[in-house]
């Protein structure tokens, strides 16, 4: 349970980081 939650948060954070990084690059 904890492992799946941790990996889910990690994926969510990495997706958010990649999206933010892409937006910053466009600007």
Secondary structure in CASP SS format (residue, H / E / C, confidence):
PFRMAT SS
TARGET T0000
AUTHOR 0000-0000-0000
METHOD secondary structure of the structure
MODEL  1
X C 1.00
X H 1.00
X H 1.00
X H 1.00
X H 1.00
X H 1.00
X H 1.00
X H 1.00
X H 1.00
X H 1.00
X H 1.00
X H 1.00
X H 1.00
X H 1.00
X H 1.00
X H 1.00
X H 1.00
X H 1.00
X H 1.00
X H 1.00
X H 1.00
X H 1.00
X H 1.00
X H 1.00
X H 1.00
X H 1.00
X C 1.00
END
